Amino acid sequence: MGKQYNKVEKKRRRLNYLARRKAKALAAGKGGAKKIAKKPAKKKAAAPAAAA
């Protein structure tokens, strides 16, 4: 019985780990995506201003 129970605990532990990893990736992705999207827009706006 002990081995079956260990299997259940390992699965629960892994699911919790994957949930934490997914949440962390989403949080990091949202901040990173915004920064990446904003930087090219600023460069494009700055380039015409510098040329003009």
PDBQT receptor file of N, H, CA, C and O in Angstrom, charges set to zero:
ATOM      1  N   MET A   1       0.822  -1.208   0.000  1.00  0.00    +0.000 N 
ATOM      2  CA  MET A   1       0.000   0.000   0.000  1.00  0.00    +0.000 C 
ATOM      3  C   MET A   1       0.865   1.270   0.000  1.00  0.00    +0.000 C 
ATOM      4  O   MET A   1       0.479   2.296  -0.561  1.00  0.00    +0.000 OA
ATOM      5  N   GLY A   2       2.004   1.185   0.619  1.00  0.00    +0.000 N 
ATOM      6  H   GLY A   2       2.317   0.352   1.075  1.00  0.00    +0.000 HD
ATOM      7  CA  GLY A   2       2.835   2.367   0.726  1.00  0.00    +0.000 C 
ATOM      8  C   GLY A   2       3.290   2.902  -0.625  1.00  0.00    +0.000 C 
ATOM      9  O   GLY A   2       3.341   4.115  -0.831  1.00  0.00    +0.000 OA
ATOM     10  N   LYS A   3       3.617   2.010  -1.535  1.00  0.00    +0.000 N 
ATOM     11  H   LYS A   3       3.575   1.025  -1.367  1.00  0.00    +0.000 HD
ATOM     12  CA  LYS A   3       4.101   2.454  -2.838  1.00  0.00    +0.000 C 
ATOM     13  C   LYS A   3       2.999   3.141  -3.636  1.00  0.00    +0.000 C 
ATOM     14  O   LYS A   3       3.251   4.127  -4.328  1.00  0.00    +0.000 OA
ATOM     15  N   GLN A   4       1.788   2.623  -3.540  1.00  0.00    +0.000 N 
ATOM     16  H   GLN A   4       1.583   1.822  -2.978  1.00  0.00    +0.000 HD
ATOM     17  CA  GLN A   4       0.675   3.261  -4.238  1.00  0.00    +0.000 C 
ATOM     18  C   GLN A   4       0.457   4.669  -3.690  1.00  0.00    +0.000 C 
ATOM     19  O   GLN A   4       0.214   5.603  -4.453  1.00  0.00    +0.000 OA
ATOM     20  N   TYR A   5       0.543   4.820  -2.378  1.00  0.00    +0.000 N 
ATOM     21  H   TYR A   5       0.741   4.060  -1.758  1.00  0.00    +0.000 HD
ATOM     22  CA  TYR A   5       0.336   6.120  -1.758  1.00  0.00    +0.000 C 
ATOM     23  C   TYR A   5       1.441   7.089  -2.165  1.00  0.00    +0.000 C 
ATOM     24  O   TYR A   5       1.180   8.267  -2.410  1.00  0.00    +0.000 OA
ATOM     25  N   ASN A   6       2.677   6.591  -2.237  1.00  0.00    +0.000 N 
ATOM     26  H   ASN A   6       2.888   5.634  -2.037  1.00  0.00    +0.000 HD
ATOM     27  CA  ASN A   6       3.787   7.446  -2.666  1.00  0.00    +0.000 C 
ATOM     28  C   ASN A   6       3.553   7.965  -4.075  1.00  0.00    +0.000 C 
ATOM     29  O   ASN A   6       3.878   9.110  -4.389  1.00  0.00    +0.000 OA
ATOM     30  N   LYS A   7       2.984   7.109  -4.922  1.00  0.00    +0.000 N 
ATOM     31  H   LYS A   7       2.720   6.179  -4.666  1.00  0.00    +0.000 HD
ATOM     32  CA  LYS A   7       2.707   7.506  -6.304  1.00  0.00    +0.000 C 
ATOM     33  C   LYS A   7       1.725   8.681  -6.323  1.00  0.00    +0.000 C 
ATOM     34  O   LYS A   7       1.885   9.625  -7.096  1.00  0.00    +0.000 OA
ATOM     35  N   VAL A   8       0.718   8.606  -5.468  1.00  0.00    +0.000 N 
ATOM     36  H   VAL A   8       0.589   7.838  -4.840  1.00  0.00    +0.000 HD
ATOM     37  CA  VAL A   8      -0.281   9.684  -5.399  1.00  0.00    +0.000 C 
ATOM     38  C   VAL A   8       0.372  10.964  -4.894  1.00  0.00    +0.000 C 
ATOM     39  O   VAL A   8       0.114  12.042  -5.429  1.00  0.00    +0.000 OA
ATOM     40  N   GLU A   9       1.204  10.857  -3.885  1.00  0.00    +0.000 N 
ATOM     41  H   GLU A   9       1.414   9.981  -3.451  1.00  0.00    +0.000 HD
ATOM     42  CA  GLU A   9       1.865  12.047  -3.335  1.00  0.00    +0.000 C 
ATOM     43  C   GLU A   9       2.806  12.675  -4.355  1.00  0.00    +0.000 C 
ATOM     44  O   GLU A   9       2.857  13.897  -4.489  1.00  0.00    +0.000 OA
ATOM     45  N   LYS A  10       3.552  11.839  -5.073  1.00  0.00    +0.000 N 
ATOM     46  H   LYS A  10       3.511  10.846  -4.964  1.00  0.00    +0.000 HD
ATOM     47  CA  LYS A  10       4.475  12.365  -6.080  1.00  0.00    +0.000 C 
ATOM     48  C   LYS A  10       3.711  13.090  -7.177  1.00  0.00    +0.000 C 
ATOM     49  O   LYS A  10       4.142  14.142  -7.650  1.00  0.00    +0.000 OA
ATOM     50  N   LYS A  11       2.571  12.524  -7.584  1.00  0.00    +0.000 N 
ATOM     51  H   LYS A  11       2.222  11.669  -7.200  1.00  0.00    +0.000 HD
ATOM     52  CA  LYS A  11       1.780  13.154  -8.636  1.00  0.00    +0.000 C 
ATOM     53  C   LYS A  11       1.246  14.498  -8.158  1.00  0.00    +0.000 C 
ATOM     54  O   LYS A  11       1.281  15.482  -8.897  1.00  0.00    +0.000 OA
ATOM     55  N   ARG A  12       0.752  14.543  -6.926  1.00  0.00    +0.000 N 
ATOM     56  H   ARG A  12       0.724  13.744  -6.325  1.00  0.00    +0.000 HD
ATOM     57  CA  ARG A  12       0.222  15.797  -6.381  1.00  0.00    +0.000 C 
ATOM     58  C   ARG A  12       1.322  16.843  -6.270  1.00  0.00    +0.000 C 
ATOM     59  O   ARG A  12       1.114  18.013  -6.589  1.00  0.00    +0.000 OA
ATOM     60  N   ARG A  13       2.495  16.409  -5.815  1.00  0.00    +0.000 N 
ATOM     61  H   ARG A  13       2.664  15.458  -5.556  1.00  0.00    +0.000 HD
ATOM     62  CA  ARG A  13       3.631  17.322  -5.677  1.00  0.00    +0.000 C 
ATOM     63  C   ARG A  13       4.032  17.877  -7.037  1.00  0.00    +0.000 C 
ATOM     64  O   ARG A  13       4.308  19.069  -7.170  1.00  0.00    +0.000 OA
ATOM     65  N   ARG A  14       4.064  17.007  -8.053  1.00  0.00    +0.000 N 
ATOM     66  H   ARG A  14       3.840  16.038  -7.945  1.00  0.00    +0.000 HD
ATOM     67  CA  ARG A  14       4.447  17.452  -9.398  1.00  0.00    +0.000 C 
ATOM     68  C   ARG A  14       3.422  18.410  -9.974  1.00  0.00    +0.000 C 
ATOM     69  O   ARG A  14       3.789  19.407 -10.596  1.00  0.00    +0.000 OA
ATOM     70  N   LEU A  15       2.143  18.124  -9.776  1.00  0.00    +0.000 N 
ATOM     71  H   LEU A  15       1.845  17.315  -9.271  1.00  0.00    +0.000 HD
ATOM     72  CA  LEU A  15       1.105  19.020 -10.279  1.00  0.00    +0.000 C 
ATOM     73  C   LEU A  15       1.212  20.394  -9.620  1.00  0.00    +0.000 C 
ATOM     74  O   LEU A  15       1.046  21.419 -10.281  1.00  0.00    +0.000 OA
ATOM     75  N   ASN A  16       1.488  20.409  -8.326  1.00  0.00    +0.000 N 
ATOM     76  H   ASN A  16       1.623  19.576  -7.790  1.00  0.00    +0.000 HD
ATOM     77  CA  ASN A  16       1.666  21.690  -7.631  1.00  0.00    +0.000 C 
ATOM     78  C   ASN A  16       2.870  22.438  -8.178  1.00  0.00    +0.000 C 
ATOM     79  O   ASN A  16       2.821  23.653  -8.367  1.00  0.00    +0.000 OA
ATOM     80  N   TYR A  17       3.956  21.707  -8.433  1.00  0.00    +0.000 N 
ATOM     81  H   TYR A  17       3.996  20.720  -8.279  1.00  0.00    +0.000 HD
ATOM     82  CA  TYR A  17       5.166  22.322  -8.982  1.00  0.00    +0.000 C 
ATOM     83  C   TYR A  17       4.888  22.906 -10.366  1.00  0.00    +0.000 C 
ATOM     84  O   TYR A  17       5.299  24.026 -10.668  1.00  0.00    +0.000 OA
ATOM     85  N   LEU A  18       4.189  22.140 -11.202  1.00  0.00    +0.000 N 
ATOM     86  H   LEU A  18       3.855  21.230 -10.957  1.00  0.00    +0.000 HD
ATOM     87  CA  LEU A  18       3.899  22.624 -12.550  1.00  0.00    +0.000 C 
ATOM     88  C   LEU A  18       2.992  23.850 -12.508  1.00  0.00    +0.000 C 
ATOM     89  O   LEU A  18       3.145  24.765 -13.317  1.00  0.00    +0.000 OA
ATOM     90  N   ALA A  19       2.058  23.870 -11.577  1.00  0.00    +0.000 N 
ATOM     91  H   ALA A  19       1.934  23.126 -10.920  1.00  0.00    +0.000 HD
ATOM     92  CA  ALA A  19       1.169  25.027 -11.442  1.00  0.00    +0.000 C 
ATOM     93  C   ALA A  19       1.972  26.260 -11.036  1.00  0.00    +0.000 C 
ATOM     94  O   ALA A  19       1.753  27.350 -11.565  1.00  0.00    +0.000 OA
ATOM     95  N   ARG A  20       2.902  26.085 -10.095  1.00  0.00    +0.000 N 
ATOM     96  H   ARG A  20       3.079  25.200  -9.666  1.00  0.00    +0.000 HD
ATOM     97  CA  ARG A  20       3.748  27.224  -9.677  1.00  0.00    +0.000 C 
ATOM     98  C   ARG A  20       4.607  27.701 -10.842  1.00  0.00    +0.000 C 
ATOM     99  O   ARG A  20       4.743  28.903 -11.068  1.00  0.00    +0.000 OA
ATOM    100  N   ARG A  21       5.186  26.754 -11.581  1.00  0.00    +0.000 N 
ATOM    101  H   ARG A  21       5.075  25.777 -11.397  1.00  0.00    +0.000 HD
ATOM    102  CA  ARG A  21       6.042  27.110 -12.713  1.00  0.00    +0.000 C 
ATOM    103  C   ARG A  21       5.256  27.841 -13.790  1.00  0.00    +0.000 C 
ATOM    104  O   ARG A  21       5.751  28.799 -14.385  1.00  0.00    +0.000 OA
ATOM    105  N   LYS A  22       4.034  27.392 -14.041  1.00  0.00    +0.000 N 
ATOM    106  H   LYS A  22       3.631  26.614 -13.557  1.00  0.00    +0.000 HD
ATOM    107  CA  LYS A  22       3.194  28.025 -15.051  1.00  0.00    +0.000 C 
ATOM    108  C   LYS A  22       2.832  29.445 -14.625  1.00  0.00    +0.000 C 
ATOM    109  O   LYS A  22       2.872  30.367 -15.439  1.00  0.00    +0.000 OA
ATOM    110  N   ALA A  23       2.482  29.621 -13.359  1.00  0.00    +0.000 N 
ATOM    111  H   ALA A  23       2.450  28.872 -12.698  1.00  0.00    +0.000 HD
ATOM    112  CA  ALA A  23       2.132  30.947 -12.860  1.00  0.00    +0.000 C 
ATOM    113  C   ALA A  23       3.325  31.886 -12.940  1.00  0.00    +0.000 C 
ATOM    114  O   ALA A  23       3.184  33.052 -13.311  1.00  0.00    +0.000 OA
ATOM    115  N   LYS A  24       4.491  31.381 -12.594  1.00  0.00    +0.000 N 
ATOM    116  H   LYS A  24       4.606  30.434 -12.293  1.00  0.00    +0.000 HD
ATOM    117  CA  LYS A  24       5.702  32.201 -12.651  1.00  0.00    +0.000 C 
ATOM    118  C   LYS A  24       6.025  32.587 -14.094  1.00  0.00    +0.000 C 
ATOM    119  O   LYS A  24       6.414  33.723 -14.364  1.00  0.00    +0.000 OA
ATOM    120  N   ALA A  25       5.863  31.647 -15.013  1.00  0.00    +0.000 N 
ATOM    121  H   ALA A  25       5.547  30.724 -14.794  1.00  0.00    +0.000 HD
ATOM    122  CA  ALA A  25       6.140  31.917 -16.426  1.00  0.00    +0.000 C 
ATOM    123  C   ALA A  25       5.156  32.946 -16.977  1.00  0.00    +0.000 C 
ATOM    124  O   ALA A  25       5.542  33.830 -17.743  1.00  0.00    +0.000 OA
ATOM    125  N   LEU A  26       3.894  32.832 -16.592  1.00  0.00    +0.000 N 
ATOM    126  H   LEU A  26       3.581  32.114 -15.970  1.00  0.00    +0.000 HD
ATOM    127  CA  LEU A  26       2.900  33.795 -17.067  1.00  0.00    +0.000 C 
ATOM    128  C   LEU A  26       3.204  35.186 -16.527  1.00  0.00    +0.000 C 
ATOM    129  O   LEU A  26       3.101  36.175 -17.252  1.00  0.00    +0.000 OA
ATOM    130  N   ALA A  27       3.576  35.260 -15.254  1.00  0.00    +0.000 N 
ATOM    131  H   ALA A  27       3.660  34.457 -14.664  1.00  0.00    +0.000 HD
ATOM    132  CA  ALA A  27       3.887  36.557 -14.653  1.00  0.00    +0.000 C 
ATOM    133  C   ALA A  27       5.111  37.170 -15.332  1.00  0.00    +0.000 C 
ATOM    134  O   ALA A  27       5.125  38.367 -15.619  1.00  0.00    +0.000 OA
ATOM    135  N   ALA A  28       6.117  36.374 -15.583  1.00  0.00    +0.000 N 
ATOM    136  H   ALA A  28       6.106  35.402 -15.349  1.00  0.00    +0.000 HD
ATOM    137  CA  ALA A  28       7.332  36.869 -16.231  1.00  0.00    +0.000 C 
ATOM    138  C   ALA A  28       7.048  37.207 -17.691  1.00  0.00    +0.000 C 
ATOM    139  O   ALA A  28       7.578  38.188 -18.213  1.00  0.00    +0.000 OA
ATOM    140  N   GLY A  29       6.237  36.424 -18.339  1.00  0.00    +0.000 N 
ATOM    141  H   GLY A  29       5.807  35.627 -17.916  1.00  0.00    +0.000 HD
ATOM    142  CA  GLY A  29       5.927  36.637 -19.745  1.00  0.00    +0.000 C 
ATOM    143  C   GLY A  29       5.151  37.921 -19.970  1.00  0.00    +0.000 C 
ATOM    144  O   GLY A  29       5.401  38.639 -20.939  1.00  0.00    +0.000 OA
ATOM    145  N   LYS A  30       4.217  38.213 -19.087  1.00  0.00    +0.000 N 
ATOM    146  H   LYS A  30       4.014  37.630 -18.301  1.00  0.00    +0.000 HD
ATOM    147  CA  LYS A  30       3.420  39.431 -19.239  1.00  0.00    +0.000 C 
ATOM    148  C   LYS A  30       4.306  40.669 -19.132  1.00  0.00    +0.000 C 
ATOM    149  O   LYS A  30       4.202  41.577 -19.956  1.00  0.00    +0.000 OA
ATOM    150  N   GLY A  31       5.174  40.714 -18.126  1.00  0.00    +0.000 N 
ATOM    151  H   GLY A  31       5.259  39.977 -17.456  1.00  0.00    +0.000 HD
ATOM    152  CA  GLY A  31       6.045  41.866 -17.959  1.00  0.00    +0.000 C 
ATOM    153  C   GLY A  31       7.051  41.977 -19.087  1.00  0.00    +0.000 C 
ATOM    154  O   GLY A  31       7.309  43.068 -19.595  1.00  0.00    +0.000 OA
ATOM    155  N   GLY A  32       7.622  40.839 -19.479  1.00  0.00    +0.000 N 
ATOM    156  H   GLY A  32       7.412  39.953 -19.066  1.00  0.00    +0.000 HD
ATOM    157  CA  GLY A  32       8.614  40.843 -20.546  1.00  0.00    +0.000 C 
ATOM    158  C   GLY A  32       7.997  41.207 -21.884  1.00  0.00    +0.000 C 
ATOM    159  O   GLY A  32       8.607  41.930 -22.673  1.00  0.00    +0.000 OA
ATOM    160  N   ALA A  33       6.816  40.725 -22.143  1.00  0.00    +0.000 N 
ATOM    161  H   ALA A  33       6.321  40.138 -21.503  1.00  0.00    +0.000 HD
ATOM    162  CA  ALA A  33       6.176  40.998 -23.428  1.00  0.00    +0.000 C 
ATOM    163  C   ALA A  33       5.846  42.484 -23.558  1.00  0.00    +0.000 C 
ATOM    164  O   ALA A  33       5.992  43.067 -24.632  1.00  0.00    +0.000 OA
ATOM    165  N   LYS A  34       5.406  43.086 -22.466  1.00  0.00    +0.000 N 
ATOM    166  H   LYS A  34       5.288  42.613 -21.593  1.00  0.00    +0.000 HD
ATOM    167  CA  LYS A  34       5.079  44.509 -22.511  1.00  0.00    +0.000 C 
ATOM    168  C   LYS A  34       6.334  45.337 -22.791  1.00  0.00    +0.000 C 
ATOM    169  O   LYS A  34       6.308  46.264 -23.600  1.00  0.00    +0.000 OA
ATOM    170  N   LYS A  35       7.426  44.993 -22.118  1.00  0.00    +0.000 N 
ATOM    171  H   LYS A  35       7.448  44.240 -21.461  1.00  0.00    +0.000 HD
ATOM    172  CA  LYS A  35       8.669  45.740 -22.316  1.00  0.00    +0.000 C 
ATOM    173  C   LYS A  35       9.160  45.604 -23.747  1.00  0.00    +0.000 C 
ATOM    174  O   LYS A  35       9.575  46.588 -24.361  1.00  0.00    +0.000 OA
ATOM    175  N   ILE A  36       9.115  44.391 -24.280  1.00  0.00    +0.000 N 
ATOM    176  H   ILE A  36       8.778  43.592 -23.781  1.00  0.00    +0.000 HD
ATOM    177  CA  ILE A  36       9.596  44.157 -25.644  1.00  0.00    +0.000 C 
ATOM    178  C   ILE A  36       8.720  44.905 -26.651  1.00  0.00    +0.000 C 
ATOM    179  O   ILE A  36       9.225  45.455 -27.629  1.00  0.00    +0.000 OA
ATOM    180  N   ALA A  37       7.408  44.923 -26.410  1.00  0.00    +0.000 N 
ATOM    181  H   ALA A  37       6.997  44.475 -25.615  1.00  0.00    +0.000 HD
ATOM    182  CA  ALA A  37       6.489  45.581 -27.334  1.00  0.00    +0.000 C 
ATOM    183  C   ALA A  37       6.678  47.094 -27.292  1.00  0.00    +0.000 C 
ATOM    184  O   ALA A  37       6.559  47.762 -28.319  1.00  0.00    +0.000 OA
ATOM    185  N   LYS A  38       6.967  47.633 -26.126  1.00  0.00    +0.000 N 
ATOM    186  H   LYS A  38       7.063  47.091 -25.291  1.00  0.00    +0.000 HD
ATOM    187  CA  LYS A  38       7.098  49.087 -25.994  1.00  0.00    +0.000 C 
ATOM    188  C   LYS A  38       8.415  49.607 -26.585  1.00  0.00    +0.000 C 
ATOM    189  O   LYS A  38       8.433  50.683 -27.182  1.00  0.00    +0.000 OA
ATOM    190  N   LYS A  39       9.492  48.877 -26.430  1.00  0.00    +0.000 N 
ATOM    191  H   LYS A  39       9.477  48.003 -25.944  1.00  0.00    +0.000 HD
ATOM    192  CA  LYS A  39      10.790  49.372 -26.885  1.00  0.00    +0.000 C 
ATOM    193  C   LYS A  39      10.840  49.655 -28.389  1.00  0.00    +0.000 C 
ATOM    194  O   LYS A  39      11.299  50.730 -28.775  1.00  0.00    +0.000 OA
ATOM    195  N   PRO A  40      10.392  48.744 -29.253  1.00  0.00    +0.000 N 
ATOM    196  CA  PRO A  40      10.434  49.056 -30.688  1.00  0.00    +0.000 C 
ATOM    197  C   PRO A  40       9.551  50.255 -31.043  1.00  0.00    +0.000 C 
ATOM    198  O   PRO A  40       9.897  51.028 -31.938  1.00  0.00    +0.000 OA
ATOM    199  N   ALA A  41       8.422  50.421 -30.358  1.00  0.00    +0.000 N 
ATOM    200  H   ALA A  41       8.141  49.793 -29.632  1.00  0.00    +0.000 HD
ATOM    201  CA  ALA A  41       7.541  51.548 -30.644  1.00  0.00    +0.000 C 
ATOM    202  C   ALA A  41       8.258  52.859 -30.314  1.00  0.00    +0.000 C 
ATOM    203  O   ALA A  41       8.134  53.832 -31.057  1.00  0.00    +0.000 OA
ATOM    204  N   LYS A  42       9.004  52.893 -29.213  1.00  0.00    +0.000 N 
ATOM    205  H   LYS A  42       9.105  52.102 -28.610  1.00  0.00    +0.000 HD
ATOM    206  CA  LYS A  42       9.735  54.104 -28.854  1.00  0.00    +0.000 C 
ATOM    207  C   LYS A  42      10.834  54.408 -29.877  1.00  0.00    +0.000 C 
ATOM    208  O   LYS A  42      11.062  55.562 -30.240  1.00  0.00    +0.000 OA
ATOM    209  N   LYS A  43      11.508  53.347 -30.333  1.00  0.00    +0.000 N 
ATOM    210  H   LYS A  43      11.323  52.409 -30.039  1.00  0.00    +0.000 HD
ATOM    211  CA  LYS A  43      12.575  53.556 -31.311  1.00  0.00    +0.000 C 
ATOM    212  C   LYS A  43      12.016  54.107 -32.608  1.00  0.00    +0.000 C 
ATOM    213  O   LYS A  43      12.615  54.998 -33.210  1.00  0.00    +0.000 OA
ATOM    214  N   LYS A  44      10.871  53.588 -33.050  1.00  0.00    +0.000 N 
ATOM    215  H   LYS A  44      10.384  52.865 -32.561  1.00  0.00    +0.000 HD
ATOM    216  CA  LYS A  44      10.262  54.053 -34.288  1.00  0.00    +0.000 C 
ATOM    217  C   LYS A  44       9.839  55.513 -34.153  1.00  0.00    +0.000 C 
ATOM    218  O   LYS A  44       9.985  56.289 -35.097  1.00  0.00    +0.000 OA
ATOM    219  N   ALA A  45       9.314  55.894 -32.980  1.00  0.00    +0.000 N 
ATOM    220  H   ALA A  45       9.195  55.263 -32.213  1.00  0.00    +0.000 HD
ATOM    221  CA  ALA A  45       8.876  57.255 -32.763  1.00  0.00    +0.000 C 
ATOM    222  C   ALA A  45      10.085  58.190 -32.665  1.00  0.00    +0.000 C 
ATOM    223  O   ALA A  45      10.023  59.337 -33.108  1.00  0.00    +0.000 OA
ATOM    224  N   ALA A  46      11.173  57.702 -32.090  1.00  0.00    +0.000 N 
ATOM    225  H   ALA A  46      11.223  56.771 -31.731  1.00  0.00    +0.000 HD
ATOM    226  CA  ALA A  46      12.357  58.525 -31.927  1.00  0.00    +0.000 C 
ATOM    227  C   ALA A  46      13.086  58.727 -33.256  1.00  0.00    +0.000 C 
ATOM    228  O   ALA A  46      13.654  59.796 -33.482  1.00  0.00    +0.000 OA
ATOM    229  N   ALA A  47      13.083  57.737 -34.130  1.00  0.00    +0.000 N 
ATOM    230  H   ALA A  47      12.622  56.869 -33.947  1.00  0.00    +0.000 HD
ATOM    231  CA  ALA A  47      13.806  57.832 -35.387  1.00  0.00    +0.000 C 
ATOM    232  C   ALA A  47      13.273  58.938 -36.290  1.00  0.00    +0.000 C 
ATOM    233  O   ALA A  47      14.081  59.717 -36.797  1.00  0.00    +0.000 OA
ATOM    234  N   PRO A  48      11.955  59.063 -36.528  1.00  0.00    +0.000 N 
ATOM    235  CA  PRO A  48      11.466  60.152 -37.348  1.00  0.00    +0.000 C 
ATOM    236  C   PRO A  48      11.708  61.534 -36.711  1.00  0.00    +0.000 C 
ATOM    237  O   PRO A  48      11.946  62.514 -37.417  1.00  0.00    +0.000 OA
ATOM    238  N   ALA A  49      11.646  61.600 -35.402  1.00  0.00    +0.000 N 
ATOM    239  H   ALA A  49      11.452  60.805 -34.828  1.00  0.00    +0.000 HD
ATOM    240  CA  ALA A  49      11.874  62.869 -34.708  1.00  0.00    +0.000 C 
ATOM    241  C   ALA A  49      13.336  63.292 -34.895  1.00  0.00    +0.000 C 
ATOM    242  O   ALA A  49      13.619  64.476 -35.080  1.00  0.00    +0.000 OA
ATOM    243  N   ALA A  50      14.257  62.337 -34.847  1.00  0.00    +0.000 N 
ATOM    244  H   ALA A  50      14.027  61.376 -34.697  1.00  0.00    +0.000 HD
ATOM    245  CA  ALA A  50      15.663  62.640 -35.021  1.00  0.00    +0.000 C 
ATOM    246  C   ALA A  50      15.958  63.028 -36.481  1.00  0.00    +0.000 C 
ATOM    247  O   ALA A  50      16.785  63.900 -36.744  1.00  0.00    +0.000 OA
ATOM    248  N   ALA A  51      15.268  62.366 -37.425  1.00  0.00    +0.000 N 
ATOM    249  H   ALA A  51      14.596  61.657 -37.212  1.00  0.00    +0.000 HD
ATOM    250  CA  ALA A  51      15.490  62.667 -38.843  1.00  0.00    +0.000 C 
ATOM    251  C   ALA A  51      14.883  64.013 -39.205  1.00  0.00    +0.000 C 
ATOM    252  O   ALA A  51      15.414  64.720 -40.061  1.00  0.00    +0.000 OA
ATOM    253  N   ALA A  52      13.787  64.374 -38.568  1.00  0.00    +0.000 N 
ATOM    254  H   ALA A  52      13.355  63.800 -37.872  1.00  0.00    +0.000 HD
ATOM    255  CA  ALA A  52      13.109  65.638 -38.885  1.00  0.00    +0.000 C 
ATOM    256  C   ALA A  52      13.823  66.747 -38.177  1.00  0.00    +0.000 C 
ATOM    257  O   ALA A  52      13.431  67.908 -38.295  1.00  0.00    +0.000 OA
TER     258      ALA A  52
